[in-house]
Amino acid sequence: MEQAGKIVDRAMRIAQLGVAPSARECDVAAAITHALIAGTPEFPGGASRIYPTMPTGSPATAPHIKWSDDACYTAESQTNFELESSVTSSQS
């Protein structure tokens, strides 16, 4: 669980860096998904049971909304991220 938490922390930092007025939601979602699967240098991530959800603006009050191809981030908008991670064991 601690390893999965470190993976999610890394993915959240990537999400925060990706949110910009010119960024498309789908590109931010792709970067988050990559970070969750890649894991950290110490341990790999794994396949999640859920996809990252990231409602922005007025839909931010609704849960479990997927991304779009819109560039809808503004300095005033709120984005709620829901992320999950798993750790892939390298042992057989």
C-alpha positions as CSV (number, residue, x, y, z in Angstrom):
1,M,0.0,0.0,0.0
2,E,2.9,2.3,0.7
3,Q,4.4,1.6,-2.7
4,A,1.0,2.3,-4.4
5,G,0.8,5.6,-2.4
6,K,4.2,6.7,-3.8
7,I,3.1,5.9,-7.3
8,V,-0.1,8.0,-6.9
9,D,1.9,10.8,-5.4
10,R,4.1,10.8,-8.5
11,A,1.1,10.7,-10.8
12,M,-0.5,13.6,-8.9
13,R,2.6,15.8,-9.3
14,I,2.5,15.0,-13.1
15,A,-1.2,15.9,-13.2
16,Q,-0.5,19.2,-11.4
17,L,2.3,20.1,-13.9
18,G,0.1,19.1,-16.9
19,V,-2.9,21.3,-16.0
20,A,-2.4,24.5,-18.1
21,P,-4.8,26.7,-20.2
22,S,-3.6,25.2,-23.4
23,A,-3.6,21.5,-22.2
24,R,-6.2,19.1,-23.4
25,E,-7.8,17.0,-20.7
26,C,-7.1,13.8,-22.6
27,D,-3.4,14.6,-22.8
28,V,-3.2,15.2,-19.0
29,A,-5.1,11.9,-18.5
30,A,-2.6,10.1,-20.8
31,A,0.3,11.4,-18.7
32,I,-1.4,10.4,-15.5
33,T,-2.1,6.9,-16.8
34,H,1.5,6.5,-18.0
35,A,2.8,7.5,-14.5
36,L,0.5,5.1,-12.8
37,I,1.6,2.2,-15.0
38,A,5.3,3.1,-15.1
39,G,5.5,3.4,-11.3
40,T,8.7,4.6,-9.8
41,P,12.4,3.7,-10.3
42,E,12.1,1.4,-7.3
43,F,8.9,-0.5,-8.2
44,P,6.6,-0.8,-11.3
45,G,3.0,0.3,-11.3
46,G,0.2,-2.0,-12.5
47,A,-3.1,-1.9,-14.3
48,S,-5.8,0.0,-12.4
49,R,-9.4,-1.2,-12.0
50,I,-10.5,2.4,-12.7
51,Y,-9.4,5.1,-15.1
52,P,-8.3,8.5,-13.8
53,T,-11.3,10.8,-13.4
54,M,-10.7,14.5,-13.5
55,P,-13.8,16.8,-13.7
56,T,-12.9,20.5,-14.3
57,G,-14.9,23.6,-13.9
58,S,-18.6,23.4,-13.1
59,P,-18.6,19.5,-13.6
60,A,-16.0,19.3,-10.8
61,T,-18.9,18.9,-8.4
62,A,-19.9,15.6,-10.0
63,P,-18.0,12.4,-9.3
64,H,-16.4,10.0,-11.7
65,I,-16.4,12.2,-14.9
66,K,-13.9,11.1,-17.6
67,W,-11.8,13.5,-19.6
68,S,-12.6,15.1,-22.9
69,D,-10.4,16.6,-25.7
70,D,-11.2,20.1,-24.6
71,A,-8.6,22.6,-23.4
72,C,-10.8,23.8,-20.6
73,Y,-8.3,24.6,-17.8
74,T,-8.3,28.2,-16.6
75,A,-6.6,29.9,-13.7
76,E,-9.9,30.1,-11.9
77,S,-11.1,26.5,-12.6
78,Q,-11.1,23.7,-10.1
79,T,-10.0,20.2,-11.1
80,N,-10.7,17.2,-8.9
81,F,-8.5,14.2,-9.5
82,E,-9.5,10.6,-8.5
83,L,-6.5,8.3,-8.9
84,E,-5.8,4.7,-8.0
85,S,-2.7,2.6,-8.3
86,S,-1.6,-1.0,-7.9
87,V,1.9,-2.4,-7.7
88,T,3.0,-5.2,-10.0
89,S,5.1,-7.8,-8.3
90,S,8.3,-8.8,-10.2
91,Q,8.4,-12.1,-8.3
92,S,6.8,-15.2,-9.8
